[in-house]
Amino acid sequence: MILGLEKYPIVLDQARLEMNPSVIANFVFGLAKTFNAFYTEHSVGKAESEEKKQLRLQLCRFTANVLQSSMSLLGIQVPERM
């Protein structure tokens, strides 16, 4: 998931150069699928240690920010909470 998040600036640049918003849409769809798999396999609230819990919370926050930003660029509003 971290590697996918790391690609965000590259995806934005590619979408800009190609003037193709579907590049962002495809990226955000893939990121959402990856996050879903991560969240299903790794407990955040009941992590094995406090350190792992904090790391997973940070990943969740960062992913939420990237999803929010991507969707905003596409003109799609996202809910505050799910």
GUFIZA-20262 format. One record per residue (C-alpha): x, y, z; residue number from 1. Coordinates in steps of 0.001 Angstrom, whole numbers. Layout:
BEGIN
         x         y         z     k
         X         Y         Z   NUM
...
END
This chain:
BEGIN
         x         y         z     k
         0         0         0     1
      2861      2355       787     2
      4302      1845     -2689     3
       937      2728     -4204     4
       682      5895     -2124     5
      4183      6842     -3179     6
      3062      6881     -6837     7
       456      9605     -6269     8
      2589     12567     -7454     9
      3635     10611    -10549    10
        -1      9786    -11328    11
      -983     13437    -10993    12
      1808     14486    -13325    13
       879     11825    -15865    14
     -2784     12876    -15796    15
     -1743     16494    -16286    16
       595     15766    -19175    17
     -1921     13532    -20938    18
     -4875     15742    -19952    19
     -6549     12494    -18962    20
     -8465     12363    -15658    21
     -9050      8627    -16062    22
     -5433      8128    -14951    23
     -6442      9525    -11543    24
     -9690      7515    -11524    25
     -7831      4260    -12206    26
     -5254      5065     -9543    27
     -7835      5895     -6881    28
     -9824      2734     -7673    29
     -6703       594     -7298    30
     -5724      2374     -4087    31
     -9186      1804     -2617    32
     -8987     -1915     -3447    33
     -5519     -2160     -1912    34
     -6636      -325      1223    35
     -9667     -2599      1550    36
     -7413     -5674      1458    37
     -5046     -4084      3995    38
     -7884     -3165      6354    39
     -9407     -6647      6070    40
     -6142     -8412      6892    41
     -4660     -6081      9524    42
     -6555     -4993     12600    43
     -5989     -1318     13321    44
     -7754      -887     16654    45
     -6592     -4235     18018    46
     -3050     -4262     16645    47
      -441     -6442     18307    48
      1390     -3447     19759    49
       867       277     20241    50
      3597       977     17683    51
      1818     -1096     15026    52
     -1470       543     15906    53
       -19      4029     15431    54
      1650      3050     12152    55
     -1594      1580     10816    56
     -3533      4657     11910    57
     -1055      6873     10063    58
     -1421      4723      6939    59
     -5200      5012      7213    60
     -5023      8794      7569    61
     -2591      9189      4700    62
     -4676      6932      2465    63
     -7827      8869      3371    64
     -6085     12135      2460    65
     -4939     10806      -912    66
     -8390      9373     -1659    67
    -10025     12681      -669    68
     -7598     14687     -2804    69
     -7975     12394     -5820    70
    -11740     12390     -5658    71
    -11787     16164     -5255    72
     -9693     16542     -8407    73
    -12280     14418    -10203    74
    -15097     16595     -8855    75
    -16491     13865     -6608    76
    -17438     14602     -3007    77
    -16642     11974      -399    78
    -18384     11455      2945    79
    -16659     12607      6129    80
    -17085      9162      7725    81
    -18026      5712      6653    82
END
